[in-house]
């Protein structure tokens, strides 16, 4: 009976702010785990949990030296984590920034988007048939200005013919990535960061590793044409999907870009809609 009263009193004393606090913390832990689960950081997390379990055990068994070592490890470990896992931390912060403040439109007009995609897939199909290596990056909500600066600025209207010419072997711009922003080819010959993922097949070359690398640090889409086989691949969110044909690539690009375009309704858009509805009423 006393236990029941204690439980009821505890429940009565729980405020709305306490419930909200618990839910927010639980959400943060969940999102952190989801971001880390496919990276090397998950192994570090397991190690940290193991150390935290050992600390009270060493205190209970009066293991003074072991307890001192474990406490010092935790103290020094915070700085070590920041240094070793700087790429993962940066990726996590960029992911939070994209999802929390996503107010950038990828394409203002759906017809323009589909026209751009058609030009891209037409070029990719021809490059694939001729086994001409290609690397095309489609910028989305995350700006990749630092990547664009490594190449040659073009700022040209997208066309299949221009994309084909860029990747012709032994031409000045063929080596590197071509970056597309909205309906423009912004730059060519750009250098991309290589992925550090050691689970990727050793058969994949630098072009594919670079394609995966840029999608690990941004929400960009990357299309790859293999120089050896002509196989068309698509990289996104740090993953590589292979063996695309023209129609499949077109459908996937349309679906992904449309979904990301409409995924977030920003505060600015809500205010505009509210003002518009107020005027109409």
N, C-alpha and C positions, 0 to 999 in steps of 0.2 A: 504493500500500500504506500509506504514511504517512497519507494522507488518510483511508483506511478506519479505521485505528487511532485517529486523532483523533476521528472521528465516533463510534466505539464507546465510547471513553473518556468522551466528552461525554454519551452516552446513559446510561452506567453511573452518572455523577455526578449525574444528574437525580433529585431526591428527590420523594416524594409531595407534599410541601408546595409544591414548585416548580410541579408540574403543577396542583395546586389553585389556586395563585396565578394562573397564566396563565388558567385556566378562569374564575375569578371576574372578573378584569379584562376578559376577552373578553365575558363576559355583561353586565357593566356598560356597556361600550361599545355592545353590541348593543341593550340596552334604552334607552339614551340616544338612540341613532339612531332607534329606533322611535317614541319620544316626540316627537322633533323633526322627523321627516320631513314632517309635514303642517302645520308651522307656519313662521312667518317666520324662526325660529331656524336653519333648515337653510341659508338663504342666508348667515347670519353664519358658520356653520361652514365653508362653502366659502371665505369670505374669509379666515378664520383659517388654514386649510390653505395657501392661496395665499401668505400672509405668511410662514409657517414655511418654505415652499419657497424663497422669495426671500432669506431671511436668509443661509443658507450660500452661495447664489450671489453675493450682494453681498460676502461675505467673501472668496470665491475670486477675484473680479474686482477686489478692493481698492477697492470703492465705499464709502468711509468715511461720507459724508453719508447715503446711502441706508440703509446698515446701521444708523446711529445712529437714523434716523427709524423704521425698522421695529422696532427693539428698544424704543424709547419707546412706540410704538403698542401693542405687546404688553403693556407694563407698565401703561399707562393703560387699556387695553382691558378688563382684568378687572373693574374697578369699573364701567365703562360697560356691560358685559354685564349685570351684576347689576341696574343701574338700568333699562335699557331692556327687559330680558326678565324683569322681576319676575313678571308673570302666568304666563309659561311655566314659570319655576322653581317657583312655588307649585303649579302644576298637577302638575308632575313629582313634587314631594315628597308631595303629597296622594295621587297614584297609588301611590307606594311605600308610604305608610302604609296605604292600603286593602288592597293585596295582601299586605303583610307581617303586618299585625295585624288581619285581618278576622275578628272574633269576634262581630259583632253580627248577630243574627237579624232578618231583615226581617219574616217572619211565623212565628209559632210553630206555627200550625195551617194545613194545606193547605186545609181547607174554608173557613176564614176568609178566606184569600187569594183563593180563587176567588169567594167571595161579594162581597168588596170589588171585585174586577175587574168582575164582572157589573154592580154598581151604577154603577161609573164608566162603562162602555161604554154602558149604557142611557141615562145622562144625556147622554153625548157624542153619541149618535145623535139624540136629541131636539133638542139644541142645534144640531146640524148641519142638521137639516131646517128649523129656524126661522131659520137663518143668524145665530145669536147667538154673538158672539165669546167664546171661553173659553180659559183657560190653567191647566192643572192639573199640578202638580208632585208626583211620587211620590218621597218621600225613600227612600233605600236605606241602604247602609252608611256613607256619608259624611254626617255631621250638617250640616244647613244652618240652624242656630239663628240665625245672623246675618240670614238672609233672613226667617225667621219673625218676628223682632222688628220688621221694617219694616211688618208688617200688623196685622190685628186678630185676637186670639186667639179661637178658637171652641171647640176641643176637643170636637167633636161626633161622634156616630156617623155613619158614611158612609151616605148614601142618595141615590138618583138624584134624588129630589124636592128635597132640600136643595141639591145641586149645581146643579140647574136654577135654583132661586131665587137663588142667589148671583150668577149671571151675567146675571140679568134687567137689561136696559139701564136706566140712571138710578137704580139702587138703590145704596146706600152701598158695597157690597162688590164690585160687578161689575168695577170697574177695577183690574186687577192680577192676581196669581196666587193660586190656592188651593193650599195645601200639604197633602198627605196623608202621614201617618206611621202605618205599620201599618194598623189598622182605624179610624183617627180622622181627621177633618178638623181639623187643628191650627190653621190660620190662613187668612184670606182677605184680599184686597187687598194682597198682598205685592209689593214691588218687586224685580225681578230684574236682574242685571248684563247689559248688552247685549254681544253678541259683537263682537270687533274684526276678525273674518274678512272681508277685503275681496273674497273670491271668491263670497260669497253673492249670489244674485240680487237686483237692485235692486227687483224687484217685491214682495219680501217686506217686510212692515211691521215695526213695533216689537214686536208680540206674538211674531212668529216669531224675531226677533233676540234677544229676551229669553229665549225658550225654549232657543235654542242656547247662549246665554251661560251659563246655569246648569249646563248639561251639560258645559261646558268646564272648569268648576272643581269639579265633583262627579260622582258616578256616578248622579245622579238621572235619572229618566225624566220627560219633559214631553210632555203631550198638548195639542195646539193645535187649536182650531176657528176657521176663518177667518170673520170678520164679513162679508166681501164675497162669498165664494163658498160658504161652509159646508163647505169641504174639511177633512177631518180629517188631521192630521199628527202624527208622533211624533219627538221629538228625543232622542238619546242619544249620549254620547261626542263631543259637538260636531258631530254630523251630524243632518241633517233628512231624514226619509222621509215622503212625502206620499201622498195618495189612499188612505186607509184606509176600510174600512167596518166595521160593528159586529163581524162575525165575525172578520175579519182582525186587527183591533185586539185583540180578546179573546185570540186564539191567541198573538199575538206577546207580549203582556204576560205571559201565563202562562208561556211558554217562557223569557223573559228573567228573570223573577223567580225561577222555579224553579232555573234554571241558576246565578244569582248566590247563591241561598240555599244550594246544595249544593256550590258550587265550592271552598270552602275548608273543610278540616277542621282546626280550630285545636288548639293544644297542650292547651288546657283540655279540649276535647272528647275528645282522644286519651287524656288521663289518666282522664277519667270512664269511657270505654269500657274501658280497661285495668282499672280498679278493679271495674267491673261484671262483666267476664269472669272476674276473679280470684275474685269471690264465687260466681259460678255454678259455677266449677270446684271 
